[in-house]
């Protein structure tokens, strides 16, 4: 199964101890909701490299401690400092499945400044999630809710920023 890795979990800020543990500074959307993970991608020299997680510790702040299978010393993980950590799409999609009803009422923006409207419902069409967005002019806009289009989700502010392909909103 191929995985994509568009959802940024955070960035490795330092190596902890001598047993291969790294500290990941989490993105704001994950500081209150750590997903269950078996693997992540690290961005190393511009490429997404998969790693299986052997240990995970979260204390409730914005730091997550991770260790990886086969990397049991500080020398082995020293090259990871500064790397971005991404979730696999399978993890992200599982979290969406659990919480899709909670998306109703979220405001959807195209880029960061163009308000499209608010989500009125979440639909499934042939295995793909669609969000029905009601625009300011009360028009229904169906948008595929796919990780390739999602730039960020702010649960606290109930805002979703999307990178929507040109012309998609005009189809509806």
Rosetta constraint file for C-alpha pairs under 8 A:
AtomPair CA 3 CA 88 HARMONIC 5.81 0.50
AtomPair CA 3 CA 89 HARMONIC 5.83 0.50
AtomPair CA 3 CA 90 HARMONIC 6.98 0.50
AtomPair CA 4 CA 88 HARMONIC 5.85 0.50
AtomPair CA 4 CA 89 HARMONIC 5.43 0.50
AtomPair CA 5 CA 41 HARMONIC 6.72 0.50
AtomPair CA 5 CA 48 HARMONIC 7.40 0.50
AtomPair CA 5 CA 86 HARMONIC 5.51 0.50
AtomPair CA 5 CA 87 HARMONIC 5.69 0.50
AtomPair CA 5 CA 88 HARMONIC 4.96 0.50
AtomPair CA 5 CA 89 HARMONIC 5.95 0.50
AtomPair CA 6 CA 86 HARMONIC 6.64 0.50
AtomPair CA 6 CA 87 HARMONIC 7.29 0.50
AtomPair CA 6 CA 88 HARMONIC 7.70 0.50
AtomPair CA 6 CA 89 HARMONIC 7.37 0.50
AtomPair CA 6 CA 147 HARMONIC 6.48 0.50
AtomPair CA 6 CA 148 HARMONIC 6.69 0.50
AtomPair CA 7 CA 86 HARMONIC 5.46 0.50
AtomPair CA 7 CA 87 HARMONIC 5.50 0.50
AtomPair CA 7 CA 88 HARMONIC 7.43 0.50
AtomPair CA 7 CA 89 HARMONIC 7.49 0.50
AtomPair CA 7 CA 92 HARMONIC 7.36 0.50
AtomPair CA 7 CA 147 HARMONIC 7.29 0.50
AtomPair CA 8 CA 27 HARMONIC 7.15 0.50
AtomPair CA 8 CA 84 HARMONIC 7.24 0.50
AtomPair CA 8 CA 85 HARMONIC 6.10 0.50
AtomPair CA 8 CA 86 HARMONIC 4.47 0.50
AtomPair CA 8 CA 87 HARMONIC 6.43 0.50
AtomPair CA 9 CA 26 HARMONIC 5.79 0.50
AtomPair CA 9 CA 27 HARMONIC 5.75 0.50
AtomPair CA 9 CA 30 HARMONIC 6.97 0.50
AtomPair CA 9 CA 84 HARMONIC 7.79 0.50
AtomPair CA 9 CA 85 HARMONIC 5.51 0.50
AtomPair CA 9 CA 86 HARMONIC 5.11 0.50
AtomPair CA 9 CA 87 HARMONIC 6.13 0.50
AtomPair CA 10 CA 24 HARMONIC 5.91 0.50
AtomPair CA 10 CA 25 HARMONIC 5.34 0.50
AtomPair CA 10 CA 26 HARMONIC 4.23 0.50
AtomPair CA 10 CA 27 HARMONIC 5.07 0.50
AtomPair CA 10 CA 84 HARMONIC 5.92 0.50
AtomPair CA 10 CA 85 HARMONIC 5.31 0.50
AtomPair CA 10 CA 86 HARMONIC 7.09 0.50
AtomPair CA 11 CA 24 HARMONIC 5.23 0.50
AtomPair CA 11 CA 25 HARMONIC 5.40 0.50
AtomPair CA 11 CA 26 HARMONIC 6.77 0.50
AtomPair CA 11 CA 82 HARMONIC 6.14 0.50
AtomPair CA 11 CA 83 HARMONIC 5.70 0.50
AtomPair CA 11 CA 84 HARMONIC 4.28 0.50
AtomPair CA 11 CA 85 HARMONIC 5.59 0.50
AtomPair CA 12 CA 22 HARMONIC 6.49 0.50
AtomPair CA 12 CA 23 HARMONIC 5.60 0.50
AtomPair CA 12 CA 24 HARMONIC 4.27 0.50
AtomPair CA 12 CA 25 HARMONIC 6.31 0.50
AtomPair CA 12 CA 80 HARMONIC 6.89 0.50
AtomPair CA 12 CA 81 HARMONIC 5.37 0.50
AtomPair CA 12 CA 82 HARMONIC 5.08 0.50
AtomPair CA 12 CA 83 HARMONIC 5.47 0.50
AtomPair CA 12 CA 84 HARMONIC 6.32 0.50
AtomPair CA 12 CA 85 HARMONIC 7.11 0.50
AtomPair CA 13 CA 22 HARMONIC 7.60 0.50
AtomPair CA 13 CA 23 HARMONIC 5.81 0.50
AtomPair CA 13 CA 24 HARMONIC 5.85 0.50
AtomPair CA 13 CA 25 HARMONIC 6.37 0.50
AtomPair CA 13 CA 81 HARMONIC 5.82 0.50
AtomPair CA 13 CA 82 HARMONIC 5.61 0.50
AtomPair CA 14 CA 22 HARMONIC 5.88 0.50
AtomPair CA 14 CA 23 HARMONIC 5.44 0.50
AtomPair CA 14 CA 24 HARMONIC 7.60 0.50
AtomPair CA 14 CA 81 HARMONIC 5.59 0.50
AtomPair CA 14 CA 82 HARMONIC 7.56 0.50
AtomPair CA 15 CA 20 HARMONIC 7.23 0.50
AtomPair CA 15 CA 21 HARMONIC 6.05 0.50
AtomPair CA 15 CA 22 HARMONIC 4.48 0.50
AtomPair CA 15 CA 23 HARMONIC 6.23 0.50
AtomPair CA 15 CA 74 HARMONIC 6.73 0.50
AtomPair CA 15 CA 77 HARMONIC 7.30 0.50
AtomPair CA 15 CA 78 HARMONIC 6.69 0.50
AtomPair CA 15 CA 81 HARMONIC 6.87 0.50
AtomPair CA 16 CA 20 HARMONIC 7.24 0.50
AtomPair CA 16 CA 21 HARMONIC 5.27 0.50
AtomPair CA 16 CA 22 HARMONIC 5.46 0.50
AtomPair CA 16 CA 23 HARMONIC 6.62 0.50
AtomPair CA 16 CA 74 HARMONIC 7.72 0.50
AtomPair CA 17 CA 21 HARMONIC 6.74 0.50
AtomPair CA 17 CA 74 HARMONIC 6.94 0.50
AtomPair CA 18 CA 72 HARMONIC 7.98 0.50
AtomPair CA 18 CA 73 HARMONIC 5.41 0.50
AtomPair CA 18 CA 74 HARMONIC 4.75 0.50
AtomPair CA 19 CA 72 HARMONIC 4.92 0.50
AtomPair CA 19 CA 73 HARMONIC 4.30 0.50
AtomPair CA 19 CA 74 HARMONIC 5.77 0.50
AtomPair CA 20 CA 67 HARMONIC 5.95 0.50
AtomPair CA 20 CA 68 HARMONIC 7.50 0.50
AtomPair CA 20 CA 71 HARMONIC 5.70 0.50
AtomPair CA 20 CA 72 HARMONIC 4.49 0.50
AtomPair CA 20 CA 73 HARMONIC 4.16 0.50
AtomPair CA 20 CA 74 HARMONIC 4.61 0.50
AtomPair CA 20 CA 75 HARMONIC 7.59 0.50
AtomPair CA 20 CA 76 HARMONIC 6.83 0.50
AtomPair CA 20 CA 77 HARMONIC 5.78 0.50
AtomPair CA 21 CA 65 HARMONIC 6.48 0.50
AtomPair CA 21 CA 66 HARMONIC 5.56 0.50
AtomPair CA 21 CA 67 HARMONIC 4.59 0.50
AtomPair CA 21 CA 68 HARMONIC 7.74 0.50
AtomPair CA 21 CA 72 HARMONIC 7.72 0.50
AtomPair CA 21 CA 73 HARMONIC 7.87 0.50
AtomPair CA 21 CA 74 HARMONIC 7.31 0.50
AtomPair CA 21 CA 77 HARMONIC 7.69 0.50
AtomPair CA 22 CA 65 HARMONIC 5.63 0.50
AtomPair CA 22 CA 66 HARMONIC 5.40 0.50
AtomPair CA 22 CA 67 HARMONIC 6.35 0.50
AtomPair CA 22 CA 77 HARMONIC 7.55 0.50
AtomPair CA 22 CA 81 HARMONIC 7.93 0.50
AtomPair CA 23 CA 63 HARMONIC 6.23 0.50
AtomPair CA 23 CA 64 HARMONIC 5.74 0.50
AtomPair CA 23 CA 65 HARMONIC 4.66 0.50
AtomPair CA 23 CA 66 HARMONIC 6.54 0.50
AtomPair CA 24 CA 63 HARMONIC 5.49 0.50
AtomPair CA 24 CA 64 HARMONIC 5.05 0.50
AtomPair CA 24 CA 65 HARMONIC 6.16 0.50
AtomPair CA 24 CA 66 HARMONIC 7.35 0.50
AtomPair CA 24 CA 85 HARMONIC 7.83 0.50
AtomPair CA 25 CA 62 HARMONIC 5.78 0.50
AtomPair CA 25 CA 63 HARMONIC 4.76 0.50
AtomPair CA 25 CA 64 HARMONIC 6.57 0.50
AtomPair CA 26 CA 30 HARMONIC 6.21 0.50
AtomPair CA 26 CA 31 HARMONIC 6.22 0.50
AtomPair CA 26 CA 62 HARMONIC 5.29 0.50
AtomPair CA 26 CA 63 HARMONIC 5.94 0.50
AtomPair CA 26 CA 64 HARMONIC 6.85 0.50
AtomPair CA 27 CA 31 HARMONIC 6.80 0.50
AtomPair CA 27 CA 62 HARMONIC 7.72 0.50
AtomPair CA 28 CA 62 HARMONIC 7.63 0.50
AtomPair CA 28 CA 154 HARMONIC 7.63 0.50
AtomPair CA 29 CA 33 HARMONIC 7.33 0.50
AtomPair CA 29 CA 153 HARMONIC 6.63 0.50
AtomPair CA 29 CA 154 HARMONIC 5.62 0.50
AtomPair CA 29 CA 155 HARMONIC 6.27 0.50
AtomPair CA 29 CA 156 HARMONIC 7.87 0.50
AtomPair CA 30 CA 34 HARMONIC 5.54 0.50
AtomPair CA 30 CA 35 HARMONIC 7.91 0.50
AtomPair CA 31 CA 60 HARMONIC 7.21 0.50
AtomPair CA 31 CA 61 HARMONIC 6.59 0.50
AtomPair CA 31 CA 62 HARMONIC 5.24 0.50
AtomPair CA 32 CA 60 HARMONIC 7.31 0.50
AtomPair CA 35 CA 91 HARMONIC 7.31 0.50
AtomPair CA 35 CA 95 HARMONIC 7.12 0.50
AtomPair CA 36 CA 91 HARMONIC 7.42 0.50
AtomPair CA 37 CA 53 HARMONIC 7.48 0.50
AtomPair CA 37 CA 91 HARMONIC 6.76 0.50
AtomPair CA 38 CA 52 HARMONIC 5.90 0.50
AtomPair CA 38 CA 53 HARMONIC 5.46 0.50
AtomPair CA 39 CA 50 HARMONIC 6.85 0.50
AtomPair CA 39 CA 51 HARMONIC 5.48 0.50
AtomPair CA 39 CA 52 HARMONIC 4.24 0.50
AtomPair CA 39 CA 53 HARMONIC 5.30 0.50
AtomPair CA 39 CA 87 HARMONIC 7.64 0.50
AtomPair CA 39 CA 88 HARMONIC 7.36 0.50
AtomPair CA 40 CA 50 HARMONIC 5.76 0.50
AtomPair CA 40 CA 51 HARMONIC 5.52 0.50
AtomPair CA 40 CA 52 HARMONIC 6.64 0.50
AtomPair CA 40 CA 53 HARMONIC 7.38 0.50
AtomPair CA 40 CA 85 HARMONIC 6.68 0.50
AtomPair CA 40 CA 86 HARMONIC 5.79 0.50
AtomPair CA 40 CA 87 HARMONIC 5.14 0.50
AtomPair CA 40 CA 88 HARMONIC 6.01 0.50
AtomPair CA 41 CA 48 HARMONIC 5.56 0.50
AtomPair CA 41 CA 49 HARMONIC 5.13 0.50
AtomPair CA 41 CA 50 HARMONIC 4.34 0.50
AtomPair CA 41 CA 51 HARMONIC 6.00 0.50
AtomPair CA 41 CA 85 HARMONIC 5.74 0.50
AtomPair CA 41 CA 86 HARMONIC 5.03 0.50
AtomPair CA 41 CA 87 HARMONIC 6.37 0.50
AtomPair CA 41 CA 88 HARMONIC 6.90 0.50
AtomPair CA 42 CA 47 HARMONIC 7.90 0.50
AtomPair CA 42 CA 48 HARMONIC 5.58 0.50
AtomPair CA 42 CA 49 HARMONIC 5.25 0.50
AtomPair CA 42 CA 50 HARMONIC 6.45 0.50
AtomPair CA 42 CA 51 HARMONIC 7.30 0.50
AtomPair CA 42 CA 80 HARMONIC 7.92 0.50
AtomPair CA 42 CA 83 HARMONIC 6.21 0.50
AtomPair CA 42 CA 84 HARMONIC 5.78 0.50
AtomPair CA 42 CA 85 HARMONIC 4.73 0.50
AtomPair CA 42 CA 86 HARMONIC 6.33 0.50
AtomPair CA 43 CA 47 HARMONIC 5.27 0.50
AtomPair CA 43 CA 48 HARMONIC 4.63 0.50
AtomPair CA 43 CA 49 HARMONIC 6.26 0.50
AtomPair CA 43 CA 83 HARMONIC 5.63 0.50
AtomPair CA 43 CA 84 HARMONIC 5.37 0.50
AtomPair CA 43 CA 85 HARMONIC 6.53 0.50
AtomPair CA 43 CA 86 HARMONIC 7.76 0.50
AtomPair CA 44 CA 48 HARMONIC 6.44 0.50
AtomPair CA 44 CA 49 HARMONIC 6.76 0.50
AtomPair CA 44 CA 80 HARMONIC 7.52 0.50
AtomPair CA 44 CA 83 HARMONIC 6.36 0.50
AtomPair CA 51 CA 68 HARMONIC 6.37 0.50
AtomPair CA 51 CA 69 HARMONIC 7.30 0.50
AtomPair CA 52 CA 68 HARMONIC 5.65 0.50
AtomPair CA 52 CA 69 HARMONIC 5.64 0.50
AtomPair CA 53 CA 66 HARMONIC 6.92 0.50
AtomPair CA 53 CA 67 HARMONIC 5.92 0.50
AtomPair CA 53 CA 68 HARMONIC 4.48 0.50
AtomPair CA 53 CA 69 HARMONIC 5.93 0.50
AtomPair CA 54 CA 66 HARMONIC 7.67 0.50
AtomPair CA 54 CA 67 HARMONIC 5.53 0.50
AtomPair CA 54 CA 68 HARMONIC 4.90 0.50
AtomPair CA 54 CA 69 HARMONIC 5.12 0.50
AtomPair CA 55 CA 65 HARMONIC 7.86 0.50
AtomPair CA 55 CA 66 HARMONIC 5.60 0.50
AtomPair CA 55 CA 67 HARMONIC 4.89 0.50
AtomPair CA 55 CA 68 HARMONIC 6.76 0.50
AtomPair CA 56 CA 64 HARMONIC 7.23 0.50
AtomPair CA 56 CA 65 HARMONIC 5.65 0.50
AtomPair CA 56 CA 66 HARMONIC 4.71 0.50
AtomPair CA 56 CA 67 HARMONIC 6.59 0.50
AtomPair CA 57 CA 64 HARMONIC 6.01 0.50
AtomPair CA 57 CA 65 HARMONIC 5.00 0.50
AtomPair CA 57 CA 66 HARMONIC 6.62 0.50
AtomPair CA 58 CA 63 HARMONIC 6.85 0.50
AtomPair CA 58 CA 64 HARMONIC 4.93 0.50
AtomPair CA 58 CA 65 HARMONIC 6.36 0.50
AtomPair CA 59 CA 63 HARMONIC 7.34 0.50
AtomPair CA 59 CA 64 HARMONIC 7.31 0.50
AtomPair CA 67 CA 71 HARMONIC 7.19 0.50
AtomPair CA 67 CA 72 HARMONIC 7.65 0.50
AtomPair CA 68 CA 72 HARMONIC 7.50 0.50
AtomPair CA 71 CA 76 HARMONIC 5.66 0.50
AtomPair CA 71 CA 77 HARMONIC 6.49 0.50
AtomPair CA 72 CA 76 HARMONIC 7.03 0.50
AtomPair CA 73 CA 77 HARMONIC 6.80 0.50
AtomPair CA 74 CA 78 HARMONIC 5.80 0.50
AtomPair CA 75 CA 79 HARMONIC 7.99 0.50
AtomPair CA 77 CA 81 HARMONIC 7.58 0.50
AtomPair CA 87 CA 91 HARMONIC 6.46 0.50
AtomPair CA 87 CA 92 HARMONIC 6.60 0.50
AtomPair CA 88 CA 92 HARMONIC 6.48 0.50
AtomPair CA 89 CA 93 HARMONIC 5.82 0.50
AtomPair CA 89 CA 147 HARMONIC 7.10 0.50
AtomPair CA 90 CA 94 HARMONIC 6.13 0.50
AtomPair CA 91 CA 95 HARMONIC 6.40 0.50
AtomPair CA 92 CA 96 HARMONIC 6.32 0.50
AtomPair CA 93 CA 97 HARMONIC 6.14 0.50
AtomPair CA 94 CA 98 HARMONIC 6.43 0.50
AtomPair CA 95 CA 99 HARMONIC 6.32 0.50
AtomPair CA 96 CA 100 HARMONIC 5.36 0.50
AtomPair CA 99 CA 103 HARMONIC 7.12 0.50
AtomPair CA 100 CA 104 HARMONIC 7.80 0.50
AtomPair CA 100 CA 122 HARMONIC 6.54 0.50
AtomPair CA 101 CA 121 HARMONIC 7.57 0.50
AtomPair CA 101 CA 122 HARMONIC 6.74 0.50
AtomPair CA 103 CA 119 HARMONIC 6.83 0.50
AtomPair CA 103 CA 121 HARMONIC 7.94 0.50
AtomPair CA 103 CA 122 HARMONIC 7.60 0.50
AtomPair CA 103 CA 158 HARMONIC 7.82 0.50
AtomPair CA 104 CA 118 HARMONIC 7.60 0.50
AtomPair CA 104 CA 119 HARMONIC 5.02 0.50
AtomPair CA 104 CA 120 HARMONIC 5.39 0.50
AtomPair CA 104 CA 121 HARMONIC 5.78 0.50
AtomPair CA 104 CA 122 HARMONIC 7.30 0.50
AtomPair CA 105 CA 118 HARMONIC 5.53 0.50
AtomPair CA 105 CA 119 HARMONIC 5.14 0.50
AtomPair CA 105 CA 120 HARMONIC 6.28 0.50
AtomPair CA 105 CA 158 HARMONIC 7.43 0.50
AtomPair CA 106 CA 118 HARMONIC 5.49 0.50
AtomPair CA 106 CA 119 HARMONIC 5.54 0.50
AtomPair CA 106 CA 158 HARMONIC 4.70 0.50
AtomPair CA 106 CA 159 HARMONIC 5.39 0.50
AtomPair CA 106 CA 160 HARMONIC 6.79 0.50
AtomPair CA 107 CA 115 HARMONIC 7.31 0.50
AtomPair CA 107 CA 116 HARMONIC 7.60 0.50
AtomPair CA 107 CA 117 HARMONIC 5.69 0.50
AtomPair CA 107 CA 118 HARMONIC 4.34 0.50
AtomPair CA 107 CA 119 HARMONIC 6.48 0.50
AtomPair CA 107 CA 158 HARMONIC 6.35 0.50
AtomPair CA 107 CA 159 HARMONIC 4.90 0.50
AtomPair CA 107 CA 160 HARMONIC 6.22 0.50
AtomPair CA 108 CA 115 HARMONIC 6.11 0.50
AtomPair CA 108 CA 116 HARMONIC 5.61 0.50
AtomPair CA 108 CA 117 HARMONIC 5.64 0.50
AtomPair CA 108 CA 118 HARMONIC 5.89 0.50
AtomPair CA 108 CA 119 HARMONIC 7.16 0.50
AtomPair CA 108 CA 133 HARMONIC 7.53 0.50
AtomPair CA 108 CA 159 HARMONIC 6.01 0.50
AtomPair CA 108 CA 160 HARMONIC 4.87 0.50
AtomPair CA 108 CA 161 HARMONIC 5.92 0.50
AtomPair CA 108 CA 162 HARMONIC 7.20 0.50
AtomPair CA 109 CA 113 HARMONIC 6.55 0.50
AtomPair CA 109 CA 114 HARMONIC 5.30 0.50
AtomPair CA 109 CA 115 HARMONIC 4.40 0.50
AtomPair CA 109 CA 116 HARMONIC 5.41 0.50
AtomPair CA 109 CA 117 HARMONIC 7.37 0.50
AtomPair CA 109 CA 159 HARMONIC 7.48 0.50
AtomPair CA 109 CA 160 HARMONIC 6.21 0.50
AtomPair CA 109 CA 161 HARMONIC 4.78 0.50
AtomPair CA 109 CA 162 HARMONIC 6.12 0.50
AtomPair CA 110 CA 114 HARMONIC 5.20 0.50
AtomPair CA 110 CA 115 HARMONIC 6.41 0.50
AtomPair CA 110 CA 116 HARMONIC 6.51 0.50
AtomPair CA 110 CA 161 HARMONIC 5.97 0.50
AtomPair CA 110 CA 162 HARMONIC 5.15 0.50
AtomPair CA 110 CA 163 HARMONIC 5.88 0.50
AtomPair CA 110 CA 164 HARMONIC 6.38 0.50
AtomPair CA 111 CA 161 HARMONIC 6.03 0.50
AtomPair CA 111 CA 162 HARMONIC 5.96 0.50
AtomPair CA 111 CA 163 HARMONIC 5.82 0.50
AtomPair CA 112 CA 161 HARMONIC 6.20 0.50
AtomPair CA 116 CA 133 HARMONIC 7.31 0.50
AtomPair CA 116 CA 134 HARMONIC 7.76 0.50
AtomPair CA 116 CA 135 HARMONIC 5.56 0.50
AtomPair CA 116 CA 136 HARMONIC 7.34 0.50
AtomPair CA 117 CA 133 HARMONIC 5.68 0.50
AtomPair CA 117 CA 134 HARMONIC 5.23 0.50
AtomPair CA 117 CA 135 HARMONIC 4.16 0.50
AtomPair CA 117 CA 136 HARMONIC 5.86 0.50
AtomPair CA 118 CA 133 HARMONIC 5.19 0.50
AtomPair CA 118 CA 134 HARMONIC 5.43 0.50
AtomPair CA 118 CA 135 HARMONIC 6.77 0.50
AtomPair CA 119 CA 131 HARMONIC 6.35 0.50
AtomPair CA 119 CA 132 HARMONIC 5.60 0.50
AtomPair CA 119 CA 133 HARMONIC 4.37 0.50
AtomPair CA 119 CA 134 HARMONIC 6.34 0.50
AtomPair CA 120 CA 131 HARMONIC 7.65 0.50
AtomPair CA 120 CA 132 HARMONIC 5.67 0.50
AtomPair CA 120 CA 133 HARMONIC 5.87 0.50
AtomPair CA 120 CA 134 HARMONIC 6.45 0.50
AtomPair CA 121 CA 131 HARMONIC 6.06 0.50
AtomPair CA 121 CA 132 HARMONIC 5.34 0.50
AtomPair CA 121 CA 133 HARMONIC 7.58 0.50
AtomPair CA 122 CA 129 HARMONIC 6.88 0.50
AtomPair CA 122 CA 130 HARMONIC 5.82 0.50
AtomPair CA 122 CA 131 HARMONIC 4.67 0.50
AtomPair CA 122 CA 132 HARMONIC 6.27 0.50
AtomPair CA 123 CA 129 HARMONIC 5.74 0.50
AtomPair CA 123 CA 130 HARMONIC 5.04 0.50
AtomPair CA 123 CA 131 HARMONIC 6.21 0.50
AtomPair CA 123 CA 132 HARMONIC 7.53 0.50
AtomPair CA 124 CA 128 HARMONIC 5.47 0.50
AtomPair CA 124 CA 129 HARMONIC 4.72 0.50
AtomPair CA 124 CA 130 HARMONIC 6.07 0.50
AtomPair CA 125 CA 129 HARMONIC 6.42 0.50
AtomPair CA 125 CA 130 HARMONIC 7.03 0.50
AtomPair CA 128 CA 144 HARMONIC 7.16 0.50
AtomPair CA 128 CA 145 HARMONIC 7.57 0.50
AtomPair CA 128 CA 146 HARMONIC 7.85 0.50
AtomPair CA 129 CA 144 HARMONIC 5.99 0.50
AtomPair CA 129 CA 145 HARMONIC 5.24 0.50
AtomPair CA 129 CA 146 HARMONIC 7.13 0.50
AtomPair CA 130 CA 142 HARMONIC 6.26 0.50
AtomPair CA 130 CA 143 HARMONIC 5.45 0.50
AtomPair CA 130 CA 144 HARMONIC 4.41 0.50
AtomPair CA 130 CA 145 HARMONIC 5.12 0.50
AtomPair CA 131 CA 142 HARMONIC 5.70 0.50
AtomPair CA 131 CA 143 HARMONIC 5.36 0.50
AtomPair CA 131 CA 144 HARMONIC 6.40 0.50
AtomPair CA 131 CA 145 HARMONIC 6.08 0.50
AtomPair CA 132 CA 140 HARMONIC 6.31 0.50
AtomPair CA 132 CA 141 HARMONIC 5.62 0.50
AtomPair CA 132 CA 142 HARMONIC 4.67 0.50
AtomPair CA 132 CA 143 HARMONIC 6.59 0.50
AtomPair CA 133 CA 140 HARMONIC 5.74 0.50
AtomPair CA 133 CA 141 HARMONIC 5.00 0.50
AtomPair CA 133 CA 142 HARMONIC 6.30 0.50
AtomPair CA 133 CA 143 HARMONIC 7.52 0.50
AtomPair CA 134 CA 138 HARMONIC 5.49 0.50
AtomPair CA 134 CA 139 HARMONIC 5.54 0.50
AtomPair CA 134 CA 140 HARMONIC 4.84 0.50
AtomPair CA 134 CA 141 HARMONIC 6.31 0.50
AtomPair CA 135 CA 139 HARMONIC 5.18 0.50
AtomPair CA 135 CA 140 HARMONIC 6.50 0.50
AtomPair CA 135 CA 141 HARMONIC 7.15 0.50
AtomPair CA 140 CA 172 HARMONIC 7.18 0.50
AtomPair CA 141 CA 169 HARMONIC 6.23 0.50
AtomPair CA 141 CA 172 HARMONIC 5.61 0.50
AtomPair CA 142 CA 169 HARMONIC 7.55 0.50
AtomPair CA 142 CA 172 HARMONIC 6.56 0.50
AtomPair CA 143 CA 168 HARMONIC 7.60 0.50
AtomPair CA 143 CA 169 HARMONIC 7.39 0.50
AtomPair CA 144 CA 149 HARMONIC 7.99 0.50
AtomPair CA 145 CA 149 HARMONIC 7.09 0.50
AtomPair CA 145 CA 150 HARMONIC 7.41 0.50
AtomPair CA 146 CA 150 HARMONIC 6.56 0.50
AtomPair CA 148 CA 163 HARMONIC 7.99 0.50
AtomPair CA 149 CA 162 HARMONIC 5.31 0.50
AtomPair CA 149 CA 163 HARMONIC 4.91 0.50
AtomPair CA 149 CA 164 HARMONIC 5.75 0.50
AtomPair CA 149 CA 165 HARMONIC 7.97 0.50
AtomPair CA 150 CA 160 HARMONIC 7.37 0.50
AtomPair CA 150 CA 161 HARMONIC 6.30 0.50
AtomPair CA 150 CA 162 HARMONIC 4.49 0.50
AtomPair CA 150 CA 163 HARMONIC 6.26 0.50
AtomPair CA 151 CA 160 HARMONIC 7.64 0.50
AtomPair CA 151 CA 161 HARMONIC 5.38 0.50
AtomPair CA 151 CA 162 HARMONIC 5.02 0.50
AtomPair CA 151 CA 163 HARMONIC 6.27 0.50
AtomPair CA 152 CA 160 HARMONIC 5.89 0.50
AtomPair CA 152 CA 161 HARMONIC 5.27 0.50
AtomPair CA 152 CA 162 HARMONIC 7.02 0.50
AtomPair CA 153 CA 158 HARMONIC 7.53 0.50
AtomPair CA 153 CA 159 HARMONIC 5.95 0.50
AtomPair CA 153 CA 160 HARMONIC 4.53 0.50
AtomPair CA 153 CA 161 HARMONIC 6.44 0.50
AtomPair CA 154 CA 158 HARMONIC 5.61 0.50
AtomPair CA 154 CA 159 HARMONIC 5.16 0.50
AtomPair CA 154 CA 160 HARMONIC 6.32 0.50
AtomPair CA 155 CA 159 HARMONIC 6.72 0.50
AtomPair CA 164 CA 168 HARMONIC 6.89 0.50
AtomPair CA 167 CA 171 HARMONIC 6.65 0.50
AtomPair CA 168 CA 172 HARMONIC 7.66 0.50
